[in-house]
Every structure is written in structure tokens, then in C-alpha cells.
Amino acid sequence: MTLHLHIAGRTDIGMVRSRNEDSLSLVPELGVAIVADGMGGHPGGDVASRIAAEVAADSLRHGVANGDVPPDEQRRVDHLGEAMTRSVEWAHEAIRSESGRNPEVEGMGTTLTALLVDAETGVFVIGHVGDSRVYRMRDGELVQLTQDDTWVQQQVEAASLTAEQASHHPYRHILTQCVGLADPPSAHIVQGEARSGDVYVLCTDGLAGMLPEDDLAEAVRSGFMGALGAAAAEQVAERLVAMANDRGGRDNITVALVAVSDS
């Protein structure tokens, strides 16, 4: 059974920053949503995030819409994973090329988090570098599907910090890898099965850092209580941005929602 996907997104400058260094790309016909967060304090963060989001989207169009996608399900899954990996690589190469051409943005970098939901097979694929996130709401429970590429996350894994300590640590925004710097990133590829009723939430840390997960979960849960349609996705995206701004909007805010239904 072919799934139906309802996709919406918003990006907002927030209440403090003088420019928006986040970027958002949506390709609804392919079930693709992408968020990117340019590195603050570095030249060209907005340029890096825009290039990453646009090039990753174009790469996925090439690899999925125009590519020779195998009909066999397992080969199709493998193909989608390879296409996602390639999209991160293309984004990195494009940023490096622009840095080489334009000394004013040398050293620019960005996070990159992309989700593709294949409506035909129900497979989802995530490509992820940095600390933007993907959550999934399923059966009323919100689960983070990505792992932050940050120094504090490394300390949590080493049991040197608790998750609570990490959430307030002064070094919580220090990335261990990003897209666009001299060292090529190693993209995390996450694959799984999407189900009718799922809602996937992609966001930059301007949202994740302002809203406790319980509040994020409640906003998504209540927003889709009636139906998993396009209108609900639009309304939830707007509400989440407003909630982050109401709590101070200390960073740029970007969110994308992919709601899955069988009709």
C-alpha cells in the first residue's frame, strides 16, 4: 500500500539574531525534508546552510526521481541509502568549492539533516551531520532518531556527563563534525520503516534548545490529534516556531514536519 505524505516547514530568524543562518528545503513529491544550521561565529554560515540544503535536495532529486531506482525492495532500500550518503557528500563538496572561490566565506560550515520517506515501500532514510535533529512521534511517544555530533554527547556516551548536565553545559554547541570544513564529514545514515500515523520532526537547535522534549511531544501530539493532513502539518510547524520565540527565541528556528497516513 502506497503511503501518503504531508510535509510542511518553517524557518524563522528568532528574537535575538540579526540574520537567519538556518535553511530549509522541502521536496514533497519525493517525501524529502532537509534542515541545515550554519555555524555561528563563522563567516558565511547562512551561505553554507543554503548551499547544503539546496544541493542535498538536488542530489536526492537526481538519485531518486531521475535515477534508476531498483524495483526489488531490498535493493531499493540500499539505493536510497546510497543516494542519501551521496547527497551529503555533494553538499560538502559544493561548500568547499564556494569557499575556494570566495575568500570572504572561507571556513564556513553547517549542520545538515535530511529525511526521505519512500511512499511506495514505507522505508525512511535519514542523513545526518551535526546537531540538528530528527524525532519521530509514533503511538503518542516521541523518540529522537539522530545522535548529536557534539562534544557533550561524546561525554554522555563516556559517562562523564549525564544527559541533564549536557543539556545545560556551556560547551553543548561545540560540534565534532559538520559539513563544509577541511575534514570531510562521515554522515550518519539511519534507516527504518515508516508507518501510517507516524510524524517525523526535523529541527535545528534553535527549536530543540528552547523546548523541552515533553513540550515538543505535546505540541506534536495535540496538533495531529484530529487528522494527519497538510493543514495540521502547517499549523504545527507555525505553533512550534511560535513556542520557541515565546521562550526567548535565542537562536534561529527551523522545523520541518513529515506526517504519514494511508489516505
PyMOL commands that set and color helices and strands:
alter all, ss='L'
color gray80, all
select helices_A, chain A and resi 28-30+45-65+73-101+103-105+151-157+163-168+205-208+213-223+230-246
alter helices_A, ss='H'
color red, helices_A
select strands_A, chain A and resi 4-12+22-27+32-37+112-117+123-129+133-138+141-144+188-193+199-203+253-261
alter strands_A, ss='S'
color yellow, strands_A
deselect
rebuild
show_as cartoon
